[in-house]
Amino acid sequence: MKQISYFVVAAIIVGAFGFAIETDLTASAQNSKIASPGDKAGENSSYFVYQDTIQNLRATVYLPGSSSDWGVQNPYKNADQSLINSPQVFVKAAFQNISTPAIYGLLRVIYNLQGVDCFTVFTQLAQLDGLRLQTYSSTSSPTINGGKGYIFEYYQDQKNLIVGSRVVCDDQYGLELMVVAPDQKQNGPIIQTILQNSELTIPGSPTVN
């Protein structure tokens, strides 16, 4: 089994995971394609769509509240810069709550897993982000060759953050939606709502819910 190459530029990791501290996404809200309401998540919701038509990757991210409640950077400013050397992982979109900027999220994509299991890639990438795995669940998809789905719950001790991650992958592609929030009682349901309602699709499959 191939291993992740840990040739990492530290500033990239900090810039990707810690963008809510370093970058104010609220300023980019007017330039982002975000719609309201999001029918699937109810009237009091909004959504944005990431789509790679060449690779046939798509994510519809439903956010609680109206479009004015969120800043979205889609595509992400450094969308072509990989977080690690191999396999390459790219941040393709980012979002941030305007009233509570400490609530934010990332959409990360792997185009070629290069023989590494996606569970290994995303959990070890989380370790590089300073996250500690708490729990996870997994499913398989018979309609996708090597298709898998994961829900991860992480904790970031240094900053007291709770992190939810949803991953869909096959033998080649990986697509992750990650949501970060302060460790406060009201934030857990927000993370769960975003992860549960959003739709992640990889090639050769129907939408994964």
C-alpha positions as CSV (number, residue, x, y, z in Angstrom):
1,M,0.0,0.0,0.0
2,K,1.3,3.4,-0.9
3,Q,1.9,6.0,1.8
4,I,1.2,9.7,1.8
5,S,4.2,11.8,1.0
6,Y,4.6,14.4,3.8
7,F,6.4,17.0,1.8
8,V,4.2,19.8,3.1
9,V,4.6,23.5,2.9
10,A,3.4,24.6,6.4
11,A,2.0,27.9,5.1
12,I,-0.3,26.0,2.8
13,I,-1.8,23.9,5.5
14,V,-2.2,27.0,7.8
15,G,-3.7,28.9,4.9
16,A,-6.1,26.1,4.1
17,F,-7.4,25.1,7.5
18,G,-6.9,28.4,9.3
19,F,-8.4,30.6,6.6
20,A,-11.1,31.9,8.8
21,I,-8.5,33.6,10.9
22,E,-6.3,34.8,8.1
23,T,-8.9,35.6,5.4
24,D,-12.2,37.4,5.7
25,L,-14.5,35.5,3.3
26,T,-17.4,37.8,4.0
27,A,-15.9,40.4,1.6
28,S,-16.2,37.9,-1.2
29,A,-19.9,37.1,-0.6
30,Q,-21.1,39.3,-3.4
31,N,-18.8,37.7,-5.9
32,S,-19.9,34.1,-5.1
33,K,-22.7,32.1,-6.7
34,I,-24.9,31.4,-3.6
35,A,-28.6,31.0,-3.9
36,S,-31.5,31.1,-1.4
37,P,-33.6,29.3,-0.5
38,G,-32.2,25.8,-0.7
39,D,-35.2,23.7,-1.5
40,K,-33.8,20.5,0.1
41,A,-32.9,22.1,3.4
42,G,-36.1,24.2,3.7
43,E,-36.9,27.9,3.1
44,N,-34.5,29.2,5.7
45,S,-31.4,27.9,3.9
46,S,-29.1,28.7,1.1
47,Y,-26.6,26.8,-1.1
48,F,-23.7,26.9,-3.5
49,V,-22.5,24.5,-6.1
50,Y,-19.0,23.4,-6.9
51,Q,-18.7,21.5,-10.2
52,D,-15.8,20.1,-12.2
53,T,-17.4,19.2,-15.5
54,I,-14.2,17.7,-16.9
55,Q,-13.7,15.3,-14.0
56,N,-17.4,14.9,-13.3
57,L,-17.2,16.0,-9.7
58,R,-20.0,18.0,-8.0
59,A,-20.9,19.2,-4.6
60,T,-24.1,21.1,-3.6
61,V,-23.5,22.5,-0.2
62,Y,-26.6,23.6,1.8
63,L,-26.1,26.2,4.5
64,P,-28.6,27.1,7.2
65,G,-29.8,30.7,6.9
66,S,-30.1,33.0,4.0
67,S,-27.4,33.8,1.4
68,S,-26.6,37.0,3.3
69,D,-25.5,34.9,6.3
70,W,-22.5,33.4,4.5
71,G,-19.4,34.4,2.6
72,V,-18.4,31.9,0.0
73,Q,-15.2,31.6,-2.0
74,N,-15.9,29.4,-5.0
75,P,-13.4,28.7,-6.5
76,Y,-11.0,29.0,-3.6
77,K,-8.2,31.5,-4.1
78,N,-5.5,28.8,-4.1
79,A,-7.6,26.1,-5.7
80,D,-4.7,24.9,-7.9
81,Q,-2.2,24.6,-5.0
82,S,-2.0,21.1,-3.5
83,L,-1.8,20.8,0.3
84,I,0.6,17.8,0.2
85,N,3.0,16.4,-2.4
86,S,1.4,13.0,-3.0
87,P,-1.5,12.3,-3.5
88,Q,-2.3,15.9,-4.3
89,V,-5.2,17.4,-2.4
90,F,-6.8,20.7,-3.4
91,V,-9.1,23.1,-1.6
92,K,-11.7,24.0,-4.2
93,A,-14.2,26.0,-2.2
94,A,-14.5,27.6,1.2
95,F,-17.4,29.2,3.2
96,Q,-17.7,31.2,6.4
97,N,-20.5,32.4,8.6
98,I,-20.7,36.2,8.6
99,S,-22.0,36.7,12.1
100,T,-19.8,34.0,13.6
101,P,-16.6,33.8,11.4
102,A,-15.3,31.0,13.6
103,I,-17.8,28.7,11.8
104,Y,-16.4,27.9,8.4
105,G,-15.8,25.0,6.0
106,L,-13.8,23.6,3.1
107,L,-14.4,21.5,0.1
108,R,-11.3,19.4,-0.7
109,V,-10.7,17.2,-3.8
110,I,-8.3,14.4,-4.7
111,Y,-8.2,13.7,-8.5
112,N,-5.8,10.7,-8.2
113,L,-5.4,8.7,-5.0
114,Q,-2.4,6.9,-6.5
115,G,-3.2,3.7,-4.8
116,V,-3.6,5.2,-1.3
117,D,-6.9,4.4,0.5
118,C,-8.9,7.6,0.9
119,F,-9.5,6.9,4.6
120,T,-5.8,7.0,5.1
121,V,-5.4,10.2,3.1
122,F,-8.1,12.3,4.8
123,T,-7.4,11.1,8.4
124,Q,-3.7,11.7,8.1
125,L,-4.3,15.1,6.4
126,A,-6.5,15.9,9.4
127,Q,-3.6,15.0,11.7
128,L,-1.5,17.5,9.8
129,D,-4.2,20.1,10.5
130,G,-3.8,19.3,14.2
131,L,-7.1,17.3,14.5
132,R,-7.7,14.3,16.7
133,L,-10.1,11.7,15.4
134,Q,-13.0,11.1,17.8
135,T,-15.5,8.8,15.9
136,Y,-16.2,7.8,12.3
137,S,-18.8,5.7,10.4
138,S,-18.5,4.2,6.9
139,T,-20.7,2.9,4.1
140,S,-20.0,1.3,0.8
141,S,-21.6,2.0,-2.6
142,P,-22.3,-1.0,-4.9
143,T,-22.9,1.4,-7.8
144,I,-19.3,2.7,-7.7
145,N,-16.1,0.7,-8.3
146,G,-14.5,0.8,-4.9
147,G,-17.0,3.4,-3.7
148,K,-17.0,4.4,0.0
149,G,-18.5,7.0,2.2
150,Y,-17.3,8.3,5.6
151,I,-18.4,10.6,8.3
152,F,-15.7,11.8,10.6
153,E,-15.8,13.7,13.9
154,Y,-12.6,15.4,15.0
155,Y,-11.5,17.7,17.8
156,Q,-8.8,20.4,17.7
157,D,-7.4,20.7,21.2
158,Q,-5.3,23.8,20.9
159,K,-8.2,26.0,19.7
160,N,-11.1,24.0,21.2
161,L,-12.7,23.3,17.8
162,I,-15.1,20.6,16.7
163,V,-14.8,19.5,13.2
164,G,-17.1,17.3,11.0
165,S,-16.0,15.8,7.8
166,R,-18.0,13.9,5.1
167,V,-16.1,12.0,2.4
168,V,-17.1,10.1,-0.7
169,C,-14.4,8.3,-2.8
170,D,-13.6,5.4,-5.1
171,D,-10.3,3.9,-6.2
172,Q,-9.3,7.2,-7.9
173,Y,-11.2,10.2,-6.6
174,G,-11.9,11.7,-3.2
175,L,-14.2,14.5,-2.3
176,E,-14.5,15.9,1.2
177,L,-16.8,18.5,2.9
178,M,-15.3,19.7,6.2
179,V,-17.0,22.0,8.7
180,V,-15.3,23.7,11.6
181,A,-16.9,25.4,14.6
182,P,-16.0,26.4,18.2
183,D,-16.8,23.6,20.7
184,Q,-20.1,25.0,21.9
185,K,-23.4,23.1,22.3
186,Q,-25.3,25.0,19.6
187,N,-22.7,24.4,16.9
188,G,-22.9,20.6,16.8
189,P,-26.3,20.6,15.1
190,I,-25.1,23.2,12.6
191,I,-22.2,20.9,11.5
192,Q,-24.5,17.9,11.3
193,T,-27.1,19.8,9.2
194,I,-24.6,21.0,6.7
195,L,-23.0,17.5,6.3
196,Q,-26.3,15.6,6.1
197,N,-28.1,17.9,3.7
198,S,-25.2,18.5,1.2
199,E,-24.8,16.3,-1.8
200,L,-21.4,15.0,-3.0
201,T,-21.0,13.3,-6.3
202,I,-18.0,11.5,-7.9
203,P,-17.7,10.0,-11.4
204,G,-19.8,7.0,-12.3
205,S,-22.3,7.4,-9.5
206,P,-25.7,8.9,-8.7
207,T,-25.7,11.7,-6.1
208,V,-24.5,10.5,-2.7
209,N,-26.7,11.7,0.1
